[in-house]
Amino acid sequence: MIIKLNSILRNGGEIVELLELTYSPLYLVMAVMCSLYLILFRKEKGCMVLAGKIYSIFILAVYLIAFSLFLRSVL
């Protein structure tokens, strides 16, 4: 745990790990699937669908934050 914390802090904090989400293929596929879930189940109601919608919004929000930080670091 201490070694990982030291390596994160040497690389500029947790921002570096967050920026890696923008070009991670698995996270990109997950973001696309979450957006499709929100589109396909927009009229459905129920507890499990609501939990899936909240999870999808969370995943997309994290991806958008990471993408905006990535654009700031590039530009």
VMD Tcl script that builds the backbone (N, CA, C; Angstrom):
set m [mol new atoms 225]
animate dup $m
set s [atomselect $m all]
$s set {name element resname resid chain x y z} {
  {N N MET 1 A 0.827 -1.186 0.000}
  {CA C MET 1 A 0.000 0.000 0.000}
  {C C MET 1 A 0.872 1.251 0.000}
  {N N ILE 2 A 1.920 1.267 0.795}
  {CA C ILE 2 A 2.790 2.444 0.873}
  {C C ILE 2 A 3.547 2.628 -0.436}
  {N N ILE 3 A 3.977 1.532 -1.052}
  {CA C ILE 3 A 4.710 1.629 -2.313}
  {C C ILE 3 A 3.801 2.194 -3.403}
  {N N LYS 4 A 2.559 1.732 -3.463}
  {CA C LYS 4 A 1.631 2.231 -4.463}
  {C C LYS 4 A 1.340 3.705 -4.234}
  {N N LEU 5 A 1.169 4.112 -2.983}
  {CA C LEU 5 A 0.902 5.510 -2.676}
  {C C LEU 5 A 2.077 6.385 -3.069}
  {N N ASN 6 A 3.293 5.927 -2.805}
  {CA C ASN 6 A 4.467 6.702 -3.181}
  {C C ASN 6 A 4.604 6.817 -4.694}
  {N N SER 7 A 4.302 5.745 -5.435}
  {CA C SER 7 A 4.408 5.814 -6.890}
  {C C SER 7 A 3.336 6.722 -7.465}
  {N N ILE 8 A 2.145 6.745 -6.858}
  {CA C ILE 8 A 1.095 7.642 -7.329}
  {C C ILE 8 A 1.505 9.087 -7.095}
  {N N LEU 9 A 2.041 9.375 -5.926}
  {CA C LEU 9 A 2.413 10.751 -5.616}
  {C C LEU 9 A 3.587 11.227 -6.459}
  {N N ARG 10 A 4.478 10.326 -6.819}
  {CA C ARG 10 A 5.595 10.718 -7.671}
  {C C ARG 10 A 5.137 11.055 -9.078}
  {N N ASN 11 A 4.077 10.436 -9.533}
  {CA C ASN 11 A 3.591 10.669 -10.888}
  {C C ASN 11 A 2.630 11.847 -10.984}
  {N N GLY 12 A 2.452 12.597 -9.951}
  {CA C GLY 12 A 1.568 13.757 -10.011}
  {C C GLY 12 A 0.218 13.524 -9.376}
  {N N GLY 13 A 0.091 12.557 -8.526}
  {CA C GLY 13 A -1.168 12.315 -7.834}
  {C C GLY 13 A -2.071 11.361 -8.586}
  {N N GLU 14 A -3.316 11.335 -8.154}
  {CA C GLU 14 A -4.283 10.415 -8.732}
  {C C GLU 14 A -4.777 10.894 -10.087}
  {N N ILE 15 A -4.432 12.098 -10.476}
  {CA C ILE 15 A -4.859 12.623 -11.765}
  {C C ILE 15 A -4.299 11.767 -12.901}
  {N N VAL 16 A -3.079 11.259 -12.738}
  {CA C VAL 16 A -2.465 10.439 -13.781}
  {C C VAL 16 A -3.282 9.178 -14.006}
  {N N GLU 17 A -3.715 8.532 -12.937}
  {CA C GLU 17 A -4.514 7.313 -13.094}
  {C C GLU 17 A -5.878 7.623 -13.671}
  {N N LEU 18 A -6.434 8.777 -13.356}
  {CA C LEU 18 A -7.723 9.157 -13.911}
  {C C LEU 18 A -7.611 9.453 -15.397}
  {N N LEU 19 A -6.500 10.036 -15.825}
  {CA C LEU 19 A -6.309 10.328 -17.242}
  {C C LEU 19 A -6.141 9.067 -18.070}
  {N N GLU 20 A -5.662 7.997 -17.449}
  {CA C GLU 20 A -5.489 6.736 -18.179}
  {C C GLU 20 A -6.828 6.107 -18.552}
  {N N LEU 21 A -7.920 6.525 -17.917}
  {CA C LEU 21 A -9.233 5.983 -18.251}
  {C C LEU 21 A -9.689 6.420 -19.633}
  {N N THR 22 A -9.179 7.546 -20.133}
  {CA C THR 22 A -9.667 8.058 -21.411}
  {C C THR 22 A -9.246 7.177 -22.576}
  {N N TYR 23 A -8.115 6.507 -22.482}
  {CA C TYR 23 A -7.686 5.654 -23.582}
  {C C TYR 23 A -7.640 4.176 -23.190}
  {N N SER 24 A -8.236 3.837 -22.082}
  {CA C SER 24 A -8.348 2.437 -21.693}
  {C C SER 24 A -9.498 1.795 -22.471}
  {N N PRO 25 A -9.222 0.757 -23.266}
  {CA C PRO 25 A -10.287 0.183 -24.100}
  {C C PRO 25 A -11.428 -0.431 -23.295}
  {N N LEU 26 A -11.129 -1.026 -22.160}
  {CA C LEU 26 A -12.176 -1.641 -21.357}
  {C C LEU 26 A -13.117 -0.588 -20.790}
  {N N TYR 27 A -12.571 0.518 -20.315}
  {CA C TYR 27 A -13.421 1.566 -19.753}
  {C C TYR 27 A -14.212 2.269 -20.850}
  {N N LEU 28 A -13.639 2.383 -22.043}
  {CA C LEU 28 A -14.358 2.974 -23.163}
  {C C LEU 28 A -15.542 2.098 -23.566}
  {N N VAL 29 A -15.347 0.795 -23.615}
  {CA C VAL 29 A -16.442 -0.129 -23.927}
  {C C VAL 29 A -17.514 -0.054 -22.843}
  {N N MET 30 A -17.103 0.038 -21.586}
  {CA C MET 30 A -18.059 0.134 -20.496}
  {C C MET 30 A -18.865 1.435 -20.586}
  {N N ALA 31 A -18.219 2.543 -20.967}
  {CA C ALA 31 A -18.930 3.812 -21.114}
  {C C ALA 31 A -19.939 3.747 -22.262}
  {N N VAL 32 A -19.574 3.094 -23.350}
  {CA C VAL 32 A -20.500 2.947 -24.472}
  {C C VAL 32 A -21.676 2.066 -24.066}
  {N N MET 33 A -21.409 0.985 -23.353}
  {CA C MET 33 A -22.488 0.101 -22.915}
  {C C MET 33 A -23.412 0.802 -21.922}
  {N N CYS 34 A -22.858 1.634 -21.057}
  {CA C CYS 34 A -23.691 2.373 -20.105}
  {C C CYS 34 A -24.569 3.393 -20.817}
  {N N SER 35 A -24.027 4.037 -21.830}
  {CA C SER 35 A -24.858 4.986 -22.575}
  {C C SER 35 A -25.964 4.262 -23.340}
  {N N LEU 36 A -25.663 3.099 -23.893}
  {CA C LEU 36 A -26.701 2.299 -24.547}
  {C C LEU 36 A -27.759 1.834 -23.551}
  {N N TYR 37 A -27.343 1.484 -22.351}
  {CA C TYR 37 A -28.283 1.073 -21.303}
  {C C TYR 37 A -29.241 2.212 -20.978}
  {N N LEU 38 A -28.694 3.422 -20.875}
  {CA C LEU 38 A -29.552 4.564 -20.574}
  {C C LEU 38 A -30.519 4.852 -21.716}
  {N N ILE 39 A -30.075 4.678 -22.939}
  {CA C ILE 39 A -30.950 4.936 -24.093}
  {C C ILE 39 A -32.044 3.871 -24.203}
  {N N LEU 40 A -31.655 2.603 -24.057}
  {CA C LEU 40 A -32.616 1.516 -24.247}
  {C C LEU 40 A -33.637 1.410 -23.121}
  {N N PHE 41 A -33.241 1.718 -21.891}
  {CA C PHE 41 A -34.129 1.561 -20.740}
  {C C PHE 41 A -34.610 2.894 -20.188}
  {N N ARG 42 A -34.755 3.901 -21.037}
  {CA C ARG 42 A -35.136 5.221 -20.537}
  {C C ARG 42 A -36.577 5.273 -20.043}
  {N N LYS 43 A -37.444 4.417 -20.555}
  {CA C LYS 43 A -38.851 4.437 -20.140}
  {C C LYS 43 A -39.189 3.344 -19.130}
  {N N GLU 44 A -38.261 2.471 -18.848}
  {CA C GLU 44 A -38.517 1.376 -17.907}
  {C C GLU 44 A -38.503 1.895 -16.475}
  {N N LYS 45 A -39.255 1.217 -15.609}
  {CA C LYS 45 A -39.299 1.581 -14.196}
  {C C LYS 45 A -39.039 0.331 -13.368}
  {N N GLY 46 A -38.507 0.529 -12.206}
  {CA C GLY 46 A -38.228 -0.582 -11.312}
  {C C GLY 46 A -36.949 -0.338 -10.541}
  {N N CYS 47 A -36.777 -1.107 -9.500}
  {CA C CYS 47 A -35.634 -0.911 -8.605}
  {C C CYS 47 A -34.315 -1.297 -9.272}
  {N N MET 48 A -34.287 -2.431 -9.934}
  {CA C MET 48 A -33.041 -2.887 -10.559}
  {C C MET 48 A -32.666 -2.013 -11.747}
  {N N VAL 49 A -33.648 -1.539 -12.494}
  {CA C VAL 49 A -33.370 -0.655 -13.620}
  {C C VAL 49 A -32.849 0.680 -13.101}
  {N N LEU 50 A -33.424 1.157 -11.992}
  {CA C LEU 50 A -32.959 2.401 -11.390}
  {C C LEU 50 A -31.515 2.281 -10.901}
  {N N ALA 51 A -31.181 1.146 -10.310}
  {CA C ALA 51 A -29.800 0.926 -9.866}
  {C C ALA 51 A -28.847 0.909 -11.058}
  {N N GLY 52 A -29.254 0.296 -12.152}
  {CA C GLY 52 A -28.437 0.292 -13.365}
  {C C GLY 52 A -28.272 1.676 -13.955}
  {N N LYS 53 A -29.328 2.483 -13.897}
  {CA C LYS 53 A -29.252 3.849 -14.409}
  {C C LYS 53 A -28.310 4.707 -13.565}
  {N N ILE 54 A -28.372 4.552 -12.258}
  {CA C ILE 54 A -27.473 5.308 -11.373}
  {C C ILE 54 A -26.027 4.908 -11.628}
  {N N TYR 55 A -25.775 3.617 -11.774}
  {CA C TYR 55 A -24.427 3.127 -12.070}
  {C C TYR 55 A -23.942 3.669 -13.416}
  {N N SER 56 A -24.819 3.671 -14.408}
  {CA C SER 56 A -24.437 4.167 -15.733}
  {C C SER 56 A -24.111 5.650 -15.699}
  {N N ILE 57 A -24.896 6.417 -14.979}
  {CA C ILE 57 A -24.626 7.857 -14.859}
  {C C ILE 57 A -23.307 8.093 -14.149}
  {N N PHE 58 A -23.021 7.303 -13.124}
  {CA C PHE 58 A -21.748 7.436 -12.408}
  {C C PHE 58 A -20.568 7.127 -13.322}
  {N N ILE 59 A -20.650 6.045 -14.086}
  {CA C ILE 59 A -19.562 5.666 -14.992}
  {C C ILE 59 A -19.354 6.737 -16.057}
  {N N LEU 60 A -20.436 7.252 -16.624}
  {CA C LEU 60 A -20.312 8.280 -17.642}
  {C C LEU 60 A -19.779 9.591 -17.076}
  {N N ALA 61 A -20.157 9.926 -15.848}
  {CA C ALA 61 A -19.650 11.151 -15.226}
  {C C ALA 61 A -18.149 11.052 -14.975}
  {N N VAL 62 A -17.697 9.902 -14.494}
  {CA C VAL 62 A -16.259 9.719 -14.268}
  {C C VAL 62 A -15.501 9.785 -15.587}
  {N N TYR 63 A -16.075 9.198 -16.642}
  {CA C TYR 63 A -15.402 9.231 -17.944}
  {C C TYR 63 A -15.352 10.657 -18.490}
  {N N LEU 64 A -16.419 11.417 -18.334}
  {CA C LEU 64 A -16.416 12.795 -18.820}
  {C C LEU 64 A -15.422 13.671 -18.050}
  {N N ILE 65 A -15.310 13.452 -16.752}
  {CA C ILE 65 A -14.319 14.195 -15.956}
  {C C ILE 65 A -12.913 13.831 -16.401}
  {N N ALA 66 A -12.661 12.544 -16.595}
  {CA C ALA 66 A -11.337 12.109 -17.049}
  {C C ALA 66 A -11.030 12.646 -18.436}
  {N N PHE 67 A -12.037 12.667 -19.309}
  {CA C PHE 67 A -11.818 13.165 -20.666}
  {C C PHE 67 A -11.538 14.664 -20.670}
  {N N SER 68 A -12.238 15.404 -19.819}
  {CA C SER 68 A -11.978 16.845 -19.758}
  {C C SER 68 A -10.591 17.136 -19.182}
  {N N LEU 69 A -10.166 16.368 -18.193}
  {CA C LEU 69 A -8.810 16.546 -17.661}
  {C C LEU 69 A -7.757 16.151 -18.682}
  {N N PHE 70 A -8.056 15.125 -19.479}
  {CA C PHE 70 A -7.144 14.715 -20.540}
  {C C PHE 70 A -6.999 15.818 -21.583}
  {N N LEU 71 A -8.114 16.432 -21.964}
  {CA C LEU 71 A -8.038 17.519 -22.945}
  {C C LEU 71 A -7.273 18.724 -22.394}
  {N N ARG 72 A -7.442 18.998 -21.112}
  {CA C ARG 72 A -6.682 20.112 -20.512}
  {C C ARG 72 A -5.186 19.828 -20.497}
  {N N SER 73 A -4.827 18.581 -20.262}
  {CA C SER 73 A -3.379 18.264 -20.213}
  {C C SER 73 A -2.769 18.261 -21.599}
  {N N VAL 74 A -3.572 17.929 -22.615}
  {CA C VAL 74 A -3.050 17.909 -23.990}
  {C C VAL 74 A -2.963 19.315 -24.561}
  {N N LEU 75 A -3.982 20.112 -24.311}
  {CA C LEU 75 A -4.014 21.473 -24.859}
  {C C LEU 75 A -3.281 22.355 -23.928}
}
mol reanalyze $m
mol bondsrecalc $m
mol representation Tube
mol addrep $m
